[in-house]
Amino acid sequence: MFIHHRSPALCPDIANVAVAPCVIVMVGLPARGKTYMAKKLTRYLNWIGIHTKVFNVGEYRRKVTSYTSHDFFRPDNDEAMIIREKCAEEALEDLCEWLKAGGEVAVFDATNTTRMRRHMIYDICTVQNSYKTFFVESVCTDSEIIDANIKEAKVTSPDYRDHNVSDAVDDFLKRIKHYEAMYEPLDENTDKQLSFIKIFNQGEKYLVNRVHGHAQSRVVYYLMNIHVLPRTIYLTRHGETDMNLLGRIGGDGHLSERGRQFAQALGRFVEEENIPSLRVWTSLKKRTIQTAAYIDSPKEHWKALNEIDASYQDLVARLEPVIMELERQENVMVICHQAVSRCLLAYFLDKESDELPYLKVPLHTVIKLRPVAYGCVVDYIPLNIAAVDTHRPRPEKDDLQSVFEEGVHEKNE
């Protein structure tokens, strides 16, 4: 067991490692970022090739009963308690069936705030089915973080879709109080036989206990490199180049006249957006550096963002340190190349590998990504500077796996 304070991201080697079935169990009060972390973790594990799925108990509850108020979560509401327990058991049953069918990591997303509930989960998953169980608890005492999470929850949660802001916040605060009355946090002594990580105040410090196996190691590695505070990622390709106009790929060409116009327009866009603490990342190629020339923000040049002659699978592995550092940052603009942009976009939008080679990332367009609790809000913002079209449409008949494994060179990259 150890306590770890935030340090620079380190990327372990990615290897083709057999993953024993594992259940990740979220733990914590509402508005602690559990669903956000569960979805991000699932997206990351799928992105690196570990077949992962979230089982959210709230979704099971919403199928059998509509949400009316916080009274549903009162500890003395026996009728509601029966419904909640039944939904949890049904979700666990589906989770186990999914793992038996070939899944590798299942994420059980619920509050799971009592030892009785966690014992039930451990008994079903580990004792009865021999799956490794790993608990992830989010502990938060920082009122600013809690307030930000409440704001995010009442905006994005399906429970509050038809509520006004003040009523939603008031109801949600009462809902939290009901959970606080029964909350039993994971304890390093009482629960020392369990495998778990406790995350304090969204990454201020960590308590890690009894990590076993490849999947759990990757989970810890990822969770120690993310935060759940609001931020925006801006993704764009370099401006059009002379090589693009000639229909050629590779090289290290300069921007065309229209590419230079885009660089100027991009500088104006960033100024108008008034993005706090923005950092700009480019590849080492001249065309990305030239595209960033009119942006008045700190810049970093990443070799990992260069275009290379490799498979999409290899590119995903190479970009993992970039993803990890992106997860640690606040607002970032990434200026890179078509294949690299596709890999990054696939991560944030949780796209399947067979979709990756055909994701549309047009020139002279800014893709604005805002991670939220229930997904990622994406906006495509064309800056109205004409450019050649380098997109390759998805063929009607194709061996999609071979396309994914072939080189990432794209026409007019």
HELIX and SHEET records of a PDB file:
HELIX    1   1 LYS A   34  TRP A   47  1                                  14    
HELIX    2   2 VAL A   57  VAL A   64  1                                   8    
HELIX    3   3 HIS A   70  PHE A   73  5                                   4    
HELIX    4   4 ASP A   78  LYS A  100  1                                  23    
HELIX    5   5 ARG A  115  TYR A  122  1                                   8    
HELIX    6   6 ASP A  123  GLN A  128  3                                   6    
HELIX    7   7 SER A  143  THR A  156  1                                  14    
HELIX    8   8 PRO A  158  TYR A  160  5                                   3    
HELIX    9   9 VAL A  165  GLU A  180  1                                  16    
HELIX   10  10 GLY A  213  LEU A  223  1                                  11    
HELIX   11  11 ASP A  242  LEU A  246  1                                   5    
HELIX   12  12 GLU A  257  GLU A  273  1                                  17    
HELIX   13  13 LYS A  286  THR A  291  1                                   6    
HELIX   14  14 LYS A  303  LEU A  305  5                                   3    
HELIX   15  15 TYR A  312  ARG A  328  1                                  17    
HELIX   16  16 GLN A  338  LEU A  349  1                                  12    
HELIX   17  17 LEU A  356  TYR A  358  5                                   3    
HELIX   18  18 LEU A  400  GLU A  405  1                                   6    
SHEET    1   A 7 PHE A   2  HIS A   4  0                                        
SHEET    2   A 7 LYS A 205  ASN A 209 -1                                        
SHEET    3   A 7 SER A 195  PHE A 200 -1                                        
SHEET    4   A 7 LYS A 132  VAL A 139  1                                        
SHEET    5   A 7 CYS A  22  VAL A  27  1                                        
SHEET    6   A 7 VAL A 105  ASP A 109  1                                        
SHEET    7   A 7 THR A  52  ASN A  56  1                                        
SHEET    1   B 6 LYS A 299  HIS A 301  0                                        
SHEET    2   B 6 ARG A 279  THR A 282  1                                        
SHEET    3   B 6 VAL A 332  CYS A 336  1                                        
SHEET    4   B 6 ILE A 233  ARG A 237  1                                        
SHEET    5   B 6 THR A 365  VAL A 372 -1                                        
SHEET    6   B 6 GLY A 375  PRO A 382 -1                                        
END                                                                             
